[in-house]
Amino acid sequence: MKLTKQRLKEIIKEEIKNLNEARYQEITISLDDFDKVRKLLKPKRQHIVKHPYSTRTFGLKVDKKDYNKTLELLMKKRIDVQG
């Protein structure tokens, strides 16, 4: 089986993408608390994810190592976490 350069590049990109996704864990939060979360985590806005099929929740991608700290912070601020 011969691999072309283009196919090899595609395979490498897919693997890198899979590795990056494995680094994150998602916390599901009620849409009512969106403004609170955005203000609380201002520098990390790029990690807020909109769920395409849900009109009541959104997601927050967090590094696995920071998951517990972030979850604890959100709960202390009385944010409705479903994570």
C-alpha positions in Angstrom: 0.0 0.0 0.0 1.5 3.3 -1.1 0.7 6.5 0.8 0.9 9.8 -0.9 2.3 12.8 0.8 -1.2 14.4 0.9 -2.8 11.4 2.5 0.0 11.2 5.0 -0.5 14.8 5.9 -4.2 14.3 6.4 -3.6 11.3 8.7 -1.2 13.3 10.8 -3.6 16.3 11.1 -6.4 13.9 12.2 -4.2 12.4 14.9 -3.1 15.8 16.2 -6.7 16.9 16.3 -7.7 13.7 18.2 -4.9 14.3 20.7 -6.0 17.9 21.3 -9.6 16.8 21.9 -8.5 14.3 24.4 -6.9 17.1 26.5 -10.2 18.7 27.1 -13.2 17.8 29.1 -16.6 19.6 28.7 -18.8 21.0 31.4 -22.4 21.5 30.5 -23.9 24.7 31.9 -27.4 26.2 31.8 -27.8 29.0 29.3 -29.3 31.2 32.1 -25.7 31.5 33.5 -24.0 32.3 30.3 -23.2 36.0 31.2 -21.8 35.0 34.6 -19.5 32.4 33.1 -18.3 34.7 30.3 -17.4 37.4 32.9 -15.9 35.0 35.3 -13.7 33.3 32.6 -13.1 36.4 30.5 -9.6 35.5 29.1 -10.8 31.9 28.1 -13.7 32.8 25.8 -12.5 30.5 23.1 -13.4 27.5 25.2 -17.2 28.3 25.4 -19.0 26.0 23.0 -22.6 26.3 21.8 -24.5 23.0 21.6 -26.2 22.9 18.2 -29.2 20.9 19.3 -29.8 22.4 22.8 -31.4 25.7 23.4 -31.0 25.5 27.2 -27.4 24.7 27.6 -23.9 25.5 26.4 -20.5 23.8 26.9 -17.3 24.9 28.5 -14.1 23.1 27.4 -11.6 22.8 30.2 -8.2 21.2 30.4 -8.5 17.8 32.2 -6.0 19.0 34.8 -8.0 22.1 35.6 -11.4 20.4 35.4 -11.9 20.0 39.2 -10.8 23.5 40.0 -13.0 25.0 37.4 -16.0 22.9 38.5 -15.5 24.0 42.1 -15.2 27.6 41.1 -18.4 27.5 39.1 -20.3 25.8 41.9 -19.0 28.4 44.5 -20.4 31.1 42.2 -23.8 29.3 42.3 -23.7 28.6 38.6 -26.0 25.7 37.4 -23.5 23.1 36.4 -24.5 19.8 34.8 -21.0 18.5 34.3 
